[in-house]
């Protein structure tokens, strides 16, 4: 019965990943396919010109599985589904190996493996199984802990000890190479804590004696090859290689969520609330039901909350009883949990912008899995106390997990409707069908509508991500290849796909100013597709931006405005655009990305010079400006009521200061809206 539950849940998950997941597929998933395409085309594991996000090299990742298969198969959803299936097999295999090394009995291993295969929640399964990215840290911890267990078992002969050191070295090096900082917190540090406990003597008085040289020898593993080479040296070399790639300009990254900063005590309270709600969301307690009959819904809610609360309870009890625990493996896993959980929690609570929403709970994936390991130890004790009763209870619990997994991953049609195999149609899928029907092959869309459509059409329609901002359209900042935006990559008709929420009046007016009139417009229930007779990347401002992560110093050389000119772009002669020229007198490159981006700020003043709207318009710099360089940019003005106005044009470093407040001269211009005209000069500097 237990084996049947496990096989059924695994089959449900595999069916979901390879078929039904198409309805949930998004551009965060599709980027693995796009990276694989770049690897295959360039023949390089780290493709030239690829911009990473938050330092993630995404190597190793599912891209390394997809890339060689592109020789025979199109770059589509089927390949991504294959990666998800393989990732799940690797994860469950490494988990089962760890259970064997920890001495967990068969019935308990089957149940906890079924629990892991159930994915905890739809979102959890998406992050770990489907994206084929977050599973590496978890699988790495399982396999690494299993190797450590194998190495520390006293009954094992020393034959093969160096082979285990080499295997652990390869495992830690490969996974750490993708992002050393994250992997150190989420995999290497917990593995080290687990290994340290297993290396330490059972005499707790010696463990507490920090004045004893044996304490420090055990702490740093100075006398042990597995710790020094397999963990320490492997991580150090991976981190060094990672930094050298950045220093040599081989890899490029934009830092958003990884650009941490102190946000103040009020933000800590907000982050704590995000963590609380996100914990139950990530573990599935608050996820929406999938077409269940009303009578069954309370049962599944109780089951989902029960799993989440049980994991919390086990964690609290195991930590509270740590000093009394005599099982060294169990004690090691408890210390590993604390080591994996507490540092990430502190970073999550204290710093911006990691805790942006409940989805950030994915950073707690490894601690959650360790809690399941601790549950396995407690269930083992229950089996020893009452084997028959516990075995039957686990078997029935496995059947409940089968029902929970089916409800979570499979569509729930009305019986007899014959619609089970029909995949729910999403706006992304309908957009892909629309573009194929219209014979459109090359175009642009915002992030969530770009890569996903490319992959869903097996790359028959190439959609590249862009940013829509106040003053135009620009290449997307990360997880892209710079070459995608070169005008000569495609000659001929291109399109811009906008959701109806994006295609507002102000956006359409800006696009009219920047791109001109489209040759045709295609409207669908979900999207407006603007079709142009040329490659609109000719009209993009630049191929990349600069990240500004430090505030400028007051009194130091700063950027300054050189000129500003109002341009009328409508039949009434009302200025709709401001052309600005500026010079960077600072000693650092400035741009419109990063923690403290630079922008042109405009304040709207009445005819007597009183401020009517202090933040009337902020337009981020679209391109990097090197020290000493000059640049021009276009600012699309917001609507203003008819009459005579003035505008104060200034440079502003977001979250820092308006440079005019630091003595850098702003520019003042008269603005006549409607039938009121002005004969004043184009710009007047104010000192």
C-alpha positions as CSV (number, residue, x, y, z in Angstrom):
1,X,0.0,0.0,0.0
2,X,2.8,2.4,0.9
3,X,4.7,1.6,-2.3
4,X,1.5,2.1,-4.3
5,X,1.0,5.6,-2.7
6,X,4.5,6.6,-3.6
7,X,4.4,5.4,-7.2
8,X,1.0,7.0,-7.7
9,X,2.1,10.4,-6.4
10,X,5.3,10.3,-8.5
11,X,3.2,9.5,-11.5
12,X,0.8,12.4,-10.8
13,X,3.8,14.8,-10.5
14,X,5.4,13.5,-13.7
15,X,2.2,13.9,-15.6
16,X,1.8,17.4,-14.2
17,X,5.3,18.5,-15.1
18,X,5.3,17.0,-18.6
19,X,1.7,18.0,-19.7
20,X,-0.6,19.9,-17.3
21,X,2.1,22.4,-16.3
22,X,1.7,24.1,-19.6
23,X,-1.1,26.2,-18.1
24,X,1.2,27.5,-15.4
25,X,4.3,27.9,-17.5
26,X,5.8,31.4,-17.3
27,X,8.9,33.4,-18.4
28,X,10.8,32.6,-15.1
29,X,10.6,29.0,-16.3
30,X,11.2,29.7,-19.9
31,X,14.5,31.5,-19.2
32,X,16.1,28.1,-18.7
33,X,15.2,27.3,-22.3
34,X,16.6,30.6,-23.5
35,X,19.9,30.2,-21.7
36,X,20.1,26.6,-23.1
37,X,19.6,28.1,-26.6
38,X,22.5,30.6,-26.1
39,X,24.7,27.8,-24.7
40,X,24.0,25.6,-27.8
41,X,24.4,28.4,-30.3
42,X,27.7,29.7,-28.9
43,X,29.1,26.4,-27.8
44,X,29.9,27.9,-24.4
45,X,28.7,26.9,-20.9
46,X,28.8,30.7,-20.1
47,X,27.5,32.4,-23.2
48,X,29.0,35.7,-24.1
49,X,26.8,38.7,-23.7
50,X,24.3,37.0,-21.3
51,X,23.2,39.2,-18.4
52,X,22.5,37.3,-15.1
53,X,20.1,38.3,-12.3
54,X,21.4,38.7,-8.8
55,X,24.6,36.9,-9.7
56,X,22.9,33.6,-10.6
57,X,25.0,32.0,-13.3
58,X,22.3,29.4,-13.6
59,X,25.1,26.8,-14.0
60,X,24.4,24.1,-13.1
61,X,20.8,24.2,-14.2
62,X,18.3,22.5,-16.5
63,X,19.9,24.5,-19.3
64,X,22.8,22.1,-19.4
65,X,20.3,19.3,-20.0
66,X,18.3,21.1,-22.7
67,X,21.3,22.5,-24.7
68,X,22.6,19.3,-26.2
69,X,19.1,18.1,-27.1
70,X,18.5,21.2,-29.3
71,X,20.4,19.3,-32.0
72,X,17.4,17.1,-32.5
73,X,14.4,18.9,-30.8
74,X,12.8,22.3,-31.0
75,X,13.3,24.6,-28.0
76,X,9.8,24.1,-26.6
77,X,7.7,23.2,-23.6
78,X,8.3,19.5,-24.1
79,X,12.0,19.9,-23.4
80,X,11.3,22.0,-20.3
81,X,8.9,19.3,-19.1
82,X,11.7,16.7,-19.6
83,X,14.0,18.8,-17.4
84,X,11.4,19.0,-14.7
85,X,10.9,15.2,-14.7
86,X,14.7,14.6,-14.5
87,X,15.1,17.2,-11.7
88,X,12.4,15.4,-9.7
89,X,14.0,12.0,-10.2
90,X,17.4,13.4,-9.1
91,X,15.8,15.1,-6.1
92,X,13.9,12.0,-5.0
93,X,16.8,9.7,-5.6
94,X,19.2,11.8,-3.5
95,X,16.5,12.0,-0.8
96,X,16.0,8.2,-0.7
97,X,19.8,7.8,-0.5
98,X,19.9,10.1,2.5
99,X,17.1,8.2,4.2
100,X,19.1,5.0,3.8
101,X,22.3,6.5,5.2
102,X,20.3,7.8,8.2
103,X,18.9,4.4,8.9
104,X,15.3,5.4,8.5
105,X,13.1,2.2,8.2
106,X,11.3,1.3,5.0
107,X,7.7,2.3,5.9
108,X,8.8,5.7,7.2
109,X,11.1,6.2,4.1
110,X,8.2,5.5,1.8
111,X,5.9,7.9,3.6
112,X,8.3,10.9,3.8
113,X,9.4,10.3,0.2
114,X,5.7,10.4,-0.8
115,X,5.4,13.7,1.2
116,X,8.4,15.2,-0.5
117,X,7.0,14.0,-3.9
118,X,3.7,15.7,-3.2
119,X,5.5,19.1,-3.5
120,X,3.9,20.5,-0.3
121,X,2.1,23.1,-2.5
122,X,1.7,24.0,-6.1
123,X,4.0,26.9,-5.8
124,X,6.6,24.8,-4.0
125,X,6.5,22.2,-6.8
126,X,6.8,25.0,-9.4
127,X,9.9,26.5,-7.7
128,X,11.7,23.2,-7.0
129,X,10.5,20.7,-9.6
130,X,9.4,22.7,-12.6
131,X,11.9,25.6,-12.8
132,X,14.8,23.1,-12.4
133,X,16.8,25.7,-10.5
134,X,16.0,25.6,-6.8
135,X,16.2,21.8,-6.7
136,X,20.0,21.9,-7.0
137,X,20.5,23.2,-3.5
138,X,18.2,20.7,-2.0
139,X,19.5,17.7,-3.9
140,X,23.0,18.9,-3.2
141,X,22.3,18.9,0.5
142,X,20.7,15.4,0.4
143,X,23.6,13.9,-1.5
144,X,26.2,15.8,0.5
145,X,24.7,14.7,3.8
146,X,24.5,11.1,2.5
147,X,28.2,11.2,1.6
148,X,29.1,12.6,5.0
149,X,27.1,9.8,6.7
150,X,28.8,7.2,4.6
151,X,32.2,8.7,5.3
152,X,31.6,8.8,9.1
153,X,30.2,5.3,9.6
154,X,32.8,3.5,11.8
155,X,31.9,0.1,10.3
156,X,32.9,1.1,6.8
157,X,36.5,0.2,5.8
158,X,38.8,3.1,4.8
159,X,38.7,1.8,1.2
160,X,37.2,4.5,-0.9
161,X,37.5,7.3,1.6
162,X,39.3,9.6,-0.9
163,X,36.7,8.7,-3.5
164,X,34.0,10.1,-1.2
165,X,36.1,13.2,-0.7
166,X,36.4,13.7,-4.5
167,X,32.6,13.2,-4.9
168,X,31.8,15.7,-2.2
169,X,34.3,18.2,-3.7
170,X,32.7,17.9,-7.2
171,X,29.2,18.3,-5.8
172,X,30.0,21.4,-3.6
173,X,32.1,23.0,-6.3
174,X,29.6,22.6,-9.1
175,X,26.6,23.9,-7.1
176,X,28.6,26.7,-5.4
177,X,29.8,27.9,-8.7
178,X,26.3,29.0,-9.6
179,X,26.0,31.5,-6.8
180,X,28.5,31.1,-3.9
181,X,26.7,33.5,-1.5
182,X,23.3,31.8,-1.7
183,X,24.8,28.3,-1.9
184,X,27.0,28.9,1.2
185,X,23.9,29.9,3.3
186,X,21.5,27.3,1.9
187,X,23.7,24.2,1.3
188,X,27.4,24.5,2.3
189,X,26.9,25.9,5.9
190,X,24.3,23.3,6.8
191,X,26.4,20.5,5.4
192,X,29.4,21.8,7.4
193,X,27.3,22.0,10.6
194,X,26.1,18.4,10.0
195,X,29.6,17.2,9.4
196,X,30.9,19.1,12.5
197,X,28.5,17.3,14.8
198,X,29.4,13.9,13.4
199,X,33.1,14.7,13.8
200,X,32.7,15.9,17.4
201,X,33.0,13.6,20.3
202,X,30.0,12.6,22.3
203,X,31.6,14.2,25.4
204,X,29.7,17.5,25.5
205,X,32.1,18.9,28.0
206,X,34.8,18.9,25.4
207,X,32.5,20.4,22.8
208,X,31.9,23.3,25.2
209,X,35.5,23.8,26.1
210,X,36.6,26.6,23.7
211,X,40.0,26.8,25.4
212,X,40.8,23.2,24.3
213,X,42.7,23.0,21.1
214,X,40.7,19.9,20.2
215,X,37.6,22.1,20.1
216,X,39.1,24.4,17.4
217,X,40.6,21.4,15.5
218,X,37.1,19.8,15.4
219,X,35.5,23.2,14.5
220,X,37.6,23.8,11.5
221,X,38.2,20.2,10.5
222,X,41.9,20.8,10.3
223,X,42.7,17.1,10.6
224,X,40.0,15.8,8.2
225,X,40.2,15.6,4.4
226,X,36.5,15.4,3.9
227,X,35.9,18.7,5.6
228,X,39.0,20.6,4.4
229,X,38.8,19.4,0.8
230,X,35.3,18.2,0.2
231,X,33.7,21.3,1.7
232,X,36.2,24.1,2.4
233,X,38.5,23.9,-0.6
234,X,35.6,23.1,-3.0
235,X,33.6,26.1,-1.9
236,X,36.7,28.4,-1.9
237,X,37.7,27.5,-5.4
238,X,34.1,27.9,-6.7
239,X,33.8,31.3,-5.1
240,X,37.2,32.3,-6.5
241,X,36.3,31.1,-10.0
242,X,33.0,33.0,-9.8
243,X,34.7,36.3,-8.8
244,X,37.4,35.9,-11.5
245,X,34.7,35.5,-14.1
246,X,33.1,38.8,-13.0
247,X,36.5,40.5,-12.8
248,X,37.5,39.4,-16.3
249,X,34.2,40.6,-17.7
250,X,33.2,37.0,-18.8
251,X,30.0,37.1,-16.8
252,X,27.7,40.1,-16.2
253,X,25.0,40.4,-13.5
254,X,22.4,42.9,-12.4
255,X,21.7,42.9,-8.6
256,X,18.1,43.5,-7.4
257,X,16.9,41.3,-4.6
258,X,20.6,40.5,-3.8
259,X,21.4,44.2,-3.3
260,X,20.5,44.1,0.4
261,X,20.2,47.2,2.7
262,X,18.8,48.0,6.1
263,X,15.2,49.2,5.7
264,X,14.4,50.3,9.2
265,X,12.4,48.7,12.1
266,X,9.0,49.2,10.5
267,X,10.1,47.1,7.6
268,X,11.2,44.3,10.0
269,X,7.6,44.0,11.2
270,X,6.3,43.9,7.6
271,X,8.8,41.2,6.7
272,X,7.8,39.2,9.8
273,X,4.2,39.3,8.5
274,X,5.3,38.3,5.0
275,X,7.3,35.4,6.5
276,X,4.3,34.2,8.6
277,X,1.8,34.3,5.7
278,X,4.4,33.0,3.2
279,X,5.3,30.0,5.4
280,X,1.7,28.6,5.2
281,X,1.4,29.6,1.6
282,X,4.6,27.9,0.6
283,X,3.7,24.7,2.5
284,X,0.3,24.7,0.8
285,X,-1.9,25.4,3.8
286,X,-3.5,28.5,2.2
287,X,-3.4,27.4,-1.5
288,X,-6.6,27.5,-3.4
289,X,-8.5,24.3,-3.9
290,X,-8.8,22.8,-7.4
291,X,-12.5,22.1,-8.1
292,X,-13.2,20.0,-5.0
293,X,-16.7,19.2,-3.9
294,X,-17.7,21.5,-1.0
295,X,-17.9,18.5,1.4
296,X,-14.3,17.5,0.8
297,X,-12.8,21.0,0.9
298,X,-12.6,21.2,4.8
299,X,-10.9,17.8,4.9
300,X,-8.1,18.9,2.5
301,X,-7.7,22.3,4.3
302,X,-7.3,20.4,7.6
303,X,-4.7,18.1,6.0
304,X,-2.7,20.9,4.5
305,X,-2.6,22.9,7.7
306,X,-1.8,19.8,9.6
307,X,1.4,19.2,7.5
308,X,2.5,22.8,8.0
309,X,1.9,22.8,11.8
310,X,3.5,19.4,12.2
311,X,6.7,20.6,10.6
312,X,6.7,23.7,12.8
313,X,6.1,21.6,15.9
314,X,8.8,19.1,15.1
315,X,11.3,21.9,14.5
316,X,10.5,23.5,17.9
317,X,10.7,20.2,19.8
318,X,13.9,19.0,18.2
319,X,15.7,22.3,18.8
320,X,14.4,22.5,22.4
321,X,15.6,18.9,23.2
322,X,18.9,19.2,21.3
323,X,21.1,18.9,24.4
324,X,19.3,15.7,25.5
325,X,19.5,14.0,22.1
326,X,22.0,11.1,22.1
327,X,21.5,10.1,18.4
328,X,24.4,11.8,16.7
329,X,22.8,11.8,13.3
330,X,19.6,13.3,14.6
331,X,21.5,15.9,16.6
332,X,23.5,16.7,13.5
333,X,20.4,17.2,11.4
334,X,18.9,19.5,14.1
335,X,22.1,21.7,14.1
336,X,22.0,21.7,10.3
337,X,18.4,22.9,10.4
338,X,19.3,25.8,12.8
339,X,22.3,26.7,10.6
340,X,20.2,26.7,7.4
341,X,17.2,28.4,8.9
342,X,18.4,31.2,11.3
343,X,20.8,33.1,9.0
344,X,18.3,33.2,6.1
345,X,15.5,34.2,8.5
346,X,17.6,37.1,9.9
347,X,18.5,38.3,6.4
348,X,14.9,37.9,5.4
349,X,13.6,40.0,8.3
350,X,16.3,42.7,8.6
351,X,17.1,43.7,5.1
352,X,15.4,45.0,2.0
353,X,14.4,43.9,-0.7
354,X,14.5,40.2,-0.2
355,X,11.0,39.8,1.4
356,X,9.2,41.4,-1.5
357,X,6.2,39.0,-1.2
358,X,5.2,35.5,-0.1
359,X,7.1,34.0,-3.1
360,X,10.4,34.8,-1.3
361,X,9.7,31.9,1.0
362,X,11.4,29.7,-1.6
363,X,14.7,30.6,0.1
364,X,13.6,28.4,3.0
365,X,13.4,25.3,0.8
366,X,16.4,23.5,2.4
367,X,15.3,24.1,6.0
368,X,11.9,22.8,5.2
369,X,13.3,19.6,3.8
370,X,15.5,19.2,6.9
371,X,12.3,19.5,9.0
372,X,11.0,16.5,7.0
373,X,14.2,14.6,7.9
374,X,13.6,15.4,11.6
375,X,10.0,14.2,11.2
376,X,11.4,10.9,9.8
377,X,13.4,10.4,13.0
378,X,10.3,10.9,15.1
379,X,8.3,8.6,13.0
380,X,11.1,6.0,13.3
381,X,10.7,6.2,17.1
382,X,7.0,5.6,16.7
383,X,7.5,2.6,14.5
384,X,9.9,1.1,17.1
385,X,7.3,1.7,19.8
386,X,4.4,0.2,17.9
387,X,5.4,-1.1,14.5
388,X,2.1,-2.5,13.3
389,X,-0.1,0.5,14.3
390,X,2.4,3.1,13.0
391,X,2.9,1.2,9.7
392,X,-0.9,1.1,9.0
393,X,-1.2,4.8,10.0
394,X,1.5,5.8,7.6
395,X,-0.1,3.7,4.8
396,X,-3.4,5.5,5.3
397,X,-1.6,8.9,5.5
398,X,0.1,8.0,2.1
399,X,-3.3,7.4,0.6
400,X,-4.4,10.9,1.8
401,X,-1.3,12.3,0.1
402,X,-2.3,10.7,-3.1
403,X,-5.7,12.5,-2.9
404,X,-4.0,15.7,-2.0
405,X,-1.5,15.4,-4.9
406,X,-4.3,14.6,-7.4
407,X,-6.3,17.6,-6.2
408,X,-3.2,19.8,-6.4
409,X,-1.7,18.8,-9.7
410,X,-4.5,17.4,-11.9
411,X,-7.6,19.2,-13.3
412,X,-10.9,18.2,-11.6
413,X,-13.5,18.0,-14.3
414,X,-17.1,17.0,-13.8
415,X,-17.3,13.2,-14.1
416,X,-18.5,12.1,-17.5
417,X,-17.5,15.4,-19.2
418,X,-14.6,13.8,-21.0
419,X,-12.5,17.0,-20.5
420,X,-9.8,15.6,-18.2
421,X,-7.1,15.9,-20.9
422,X,-8.0,19.5,-21.9
423,X,-5.4,22.0,-20.6
424,X,-6.8,25.2,-19.2
425,X,-6.2,28.0,-21.8
426,X,-4.2,31.0,-20.5
427,X,-3.6,34.4,-21.9
428,X,-0.1,33.4,-22.8
429,X,-1.3,30.3,-24.7
430,X,-3.9,32.4,-26.6
431,X,-1.3,35.0,-27.4
432,X,1.0,32.3,-28.8
433,X,-1.8,30.9,-31.0
434,X,-2.7,34.4,-32.2
435,X,0.9,35.3,-33.3
436,X,1.2,32.0,-35.1
437,X,-2.1,32.5,-36.9
438,X,-1.1,36.0,-38.0
439,X,2.2,34.8,-39.4
440,X,4.3,37.0,-37.0
441,X,7.7,35.7,-36.3
442,X,9.7,38.4,-34.4
443,X,8.6,40.8,-31.8
444,X,8.8,42.2,-28.3
445,X,6.7,42.1,-25.1
446,X,7.2,42.7,-21.4
447,X,9.0,40.0,-19.3
448,X,6.0,37.8,-18.4
449,X,4.7,37.7,-22.0
450,X,8.0,37.2,-23.8
451,X,10.0,34.1,-23.1
452,X,6.9,32.0,-22.3
453,X,5.4,32.7,-25.7
454,X,8.7,31.9,-27.4
455,X,8.9,28.5,-25.8
456,X,5.2,27.7,-26.1
457,X,5.5,28.1,-29.9
458,X,8.7,25.9,-30.1
459,X,10.6,29.1,-31.0
460,X,8.6,29.6,-34.2
461,X,7.6,33.0,-32.8
462,X,10.6,34.9,-31.2
463,X,9.4,37.3,-28.5
464,X,12.1,39.3,-26.7
465,X,11.5,41.0,-23.3
466,X,11.4,44.8,-23.1
467,X,10.7,47.5,-20.4
468,X,8.0,50.1,-21.0
469,X,8.9,53.3,-19.1
470,X,7.7,56.9,-19.1
471,X,9.9,58.0,-22.0
472,X,9.9,55.0,-24.3
473,X,10.7,51.3,-24.7
474,X,14.0,49.7,-23.7
475,X,15.7,46.3,-23.5
476,X,15.0,44.3,-20.4
477,X,17.7,44.5,-17.9
478,X,18.6,40.9,-17.0
479,X,18.3,37.3,-17.9
480,X,18.7,38.3,-21.5
481,X,21.3,38.2,-24.3
482,X,22.4,41.6,-25.5
483,X,22.5,40.4,-29.1
484,X,18.7,39.9,-29.1
485,X,18.3,43.6,-29.4
486,X,20.6,44.3,-32.3
487,X,18.6,45.8,-35.2
488,X,20.3,43.5,-37.8
489,X,19.2,40.4,-36.0
490,X,15.9,40.6,-37.9
491,X,14.9,42.6,-40.9
492,X,11.3,43.0,-41.7
493,X,8.0,43.1,-39.8
494,X,8.0,43.1,-36.0
495,X,5.4,43.5,-33.3
496,X,4.9,44.7,-29.8
497,X,2.4,42.7,-27.7
498,X,0.7,44.5,-24.8
499,X,-1.8,43.3,-22.4
500,X,-4.9,45.5,-22.2
501,X,-3.7,46.7,-18.7
502,X,-0.5,47.9,-20.3
503,X,-2.1,49.5,-23.4
504,X,-3.4,52.6,-21.5
505,X,-3.7,56.0,-23.0
506,X,-0.4,57.4,-21.7
507,X,1.5,54.3,-22.9
508,X,0.0,54.4,-26.3
509,X,0.8,58.1,-26.6
510,X,4.4,57.5,-25.6
511,X,4.7,54.6,-28.1
512,X,3.3,56.9,-30.8
513,X,6.0,59.5,-30.1
514,X,8.8,56.9,-30.0
515,X,7.8,54.2,-32.5
516,X,5.5,56.1,-34.8
517,X,2.2,54.7,-36.2
518,X,1.9,50.9,-36.4
519,X,1.2,49.4,-39.8
520,X,-1.7,47.5,-38.2
521,X,-3.2,46.7,-34.8
522,X,-4.5,43.3,-33.8
523,X,-6.9,43.3,-30.8
524,X,-7.8,40.2,-28.9
525,X,-9.7,39.6,-25.6
526,X,-6.3,39.6,-23.8
527,X,-3.8,41.6,-25.8
528,X,-3.3,44.4,-28.2
529,X,-0.6,43.6,-30.8
530,X,1.0,46.6,-32.6
531,X,2.6,45.5,-35.9
532,X,5.3,47.7,-37.5
533,X,6.9,47.3,-40.9
534,X,10.5,47.4,-39.5
535,X,12.5,46.2,-36.6
536,X,11.5,48.5,-33.8
537,X,14.7,47.8,-31.9
538,X,16.1,50.6,-34.1
539,X,14.2,52.9,-31.8
540,X,15.4,51.5,-28.5
541,X,17.6,53.9,-26.6
542,X,20.4,51.5,-25.7
543,X,21.2,47.9,-25.1
544,X,21.8,48.1,-21.4
545,X,21.8,50.3,-18.3
546,X,24.1,51.0,-15.4
547,X,23.4,49.9,-11.8
548,X,23.9,52.6,-9.2
549,X,24.2,50.9,-5.8
550,X,25.8,53.7,-3.8
551,X,24.6,57.2,-3.0
552,X,26.4,60.2,-4.4
553,X,28.2,62.3,-1.8
554,X,26.9,65.8,-1.1
555,X,29.5,68.4,-2.1
556,X,31.4,66.0,-4.4
557,X,31.4,66.4,-8.2
558,X,27.9,65.5,-9.5
559,X,26.0,65.1,-12.7
560,X,24.4,68.3,-14.0
561,X,21.9,69.4,-16.7
562,X,23.3,71.2,-19.7
563,X,20.1,72.0,-21.6
564,X,16.4,71.2,-21.8
565,X,14.0,71.9,-24.7
566,X,10.3,71.5,-24.9
567,X,9.0,70.0,-28.1
568,X,5.4,70.2,-29.4
569,X,4.1,67.0,-30.8
570,X,0.4,67.7,-31.3
571,X,-1.7,69.8,-33.6
572,X,-2.3,72.5,-30.9
573,X,1.4,73.2,-30.3
574,X,1.2,71.9,-26.7
575,X,4.6,70.6,-25.6
576,X,4.5,66.8,-25.1
577,X,8.2,66.0,-24.9
578,X,11.3,67.4,-23.2
579,X,14.7,66.8,-24.8
580,X,17.4,66.9,-22.1
581,X,21.2,67.0,-22.3
582,X,23.3,66.3,-19.3
583,X,26.9,65.8,-18.3
584,X,28.3,63.3,-15.7
585,X,30.8,65.2,-13.6
586,X,30.8,62.5,-11.0
587,X,33.7,60.1,-10.7
588,X,31.4,57.0,-11.2
589,X,29.2,55.8,-14.0
590,X,25.5,56.7,-13.5
591,X,22.4,55.1,-14.8
592,X,18.8,54.3,-14.2
593,X,19.1,50.9,-12.5
594,X,20.2,49.7,-9.1
595,X,19.4,50.6,-5.5
596,X,19.9,54.4,-6.0
597,X,19.1,55.0,-9.7
598,X,19.5,58.4,-11.3
599,X,16.5,60.2,-12.9
600,X,15.4,63.4,-14.5
601,X,12.8,64.9,-12.1
602,X,10.3,67.5,-13.1
603,X,8.3,69.7,-10.7
604,X,5.2,71.5,-11.9
605,X,4.9,75.1,-10.8
606,X,2.1,77.6,-11.2
607,X,2.6,80.9,-13.1
608,X,3.8,82.5,-9.9
609,X,6.4,79.9,-9.2
610,X,4.6,78.0,-6.4
611,X,5.0,74.2,-6.5
612,X,1.8,72.5,-7.7
613,X,3.2,68.9,-8.1
614,X,6.7,68.2,-6.6
615,X,7.0,64.8,-8.2
616,X,5.2,65.5,-11.4
617,X,7.5,63.3,-13.4
618,X,10.5,61.0,-12.7
619,X,12.2,59.5,-15.7
620,X,15.1,57.1,-15.1
621,X,18.2,57.5,-17.2
622,X,17.8,55.0,-20.0
623,X,21.5,54.4,-20.6
624,X,24.8,54.4,-18.7
625,X,26.8,57.7,-18.7
626,X,30.5,57.3,-18.0
627,X,32.4,59.9,-15.9
628,X,33.0,63.0,-17.9
629,X,30.6,62.0,-20.7
630,X,27.6,63.8,-22.0
631,X,24.3,62.3,-23.1
632,X,20.9,63.2,-24.4
633,X,17.5,61.7,-23.4
634,X,13.9,62.2,-24.1
635,X,11.2,62.7,-21.4
636,X,7.6,62.3,-22.3
637,X,5.6,64.8,-20.3
638,X,2.4,63.9,-18.3
639,X,-0.9,65.7,-19.0
640,X,-1.3,69.1,-17.4
641,X,-4.5,71.3,-17.1
642,X,-4.7,74.1,-19.7
643,X,-3.0,77.3,-18.7
644,X,0.3,78.9,-18.1
645,X,2.7,76.8,-16.0
646,X,6.4,76.5,-15.2
647,X,8.5,73.4,-14.8
648,X,11.6,72.9,-12.8
649,X,13.9,70.3,-14.4
650,X,16.3,68.7,-12.0
651,X,18.4,65.6,-11.5
652,X,17.4,63.3,-8.7
653,X,19.0,60.2,-7.2
654,X,16.1,58.1,-6.0
655,X,16.0,57.6,-2.2
656,X,18.9,60.1,-1.8
657,X,18.2,63.7,-2.9
658,X,17.3,66.1,-5.5
659,X,20.6,67.5,-6.7
660,X,19.1,71.0,-6.8
661,X,18.9,70.8,-3.0
662,X,22.7,70.2,-3.0
663,X,23.4,73.3,-5.1
664,X,23.5,71.7,-8.5
665,X,21.6,74.2,-10.8
666,X,18.2,73.1,-12.0
667,X,16.6,74.4,-15.2
668,X,13.3,76.4,-15.4
669,X,11.1,76.5,-18.4
670,X,7.7,78.0,-19.1
671,X,5.0,75.6,-20.1
672,X,1.9,76.7,-22.0
673,X,-0.8,74.0,-22.2
674,X,-3.8,74.3,-24.6
675,X,-4.4,77.5,-26.6
676,X,-2.1,79.6,-24.3
677,X,1.3,80.0,-26.0
678,X,4.6,81.4,-24.8
679,X,7.4,83.2,-26.6
680,X,9.9,82.6,-23.8
681,X,13.3,81.1,-24.6
682,X,13.7,77.3,-24.7
683,X,15.5,77.1,-21.4
684,X,16.8,79.4,-18.7
685,X,19.4,78.2,-16.2
686,X,18.8,79.2,-12.6
687,X,21.8,79.7,-10.3
